[in-house]
């Protein structure tokens, strides 16, 4: 189930990308479109919170 798309920033290279949100709450693992490294973006109520690790 998809909750839409959201914009978040990669903590490794700093690039900003649009990604599909696949969960309502929790930490979603994302692969950066620029540097191809994985990072976790926090999701709350189907939206990125802006916190990445």
Secondary structure, DSSP 8 states (H G I E B T S, - for coil): ----EEEEE-TTT--EEEEE---SSEEEEEE-TTT--EEEEEEETTEEEEEE-
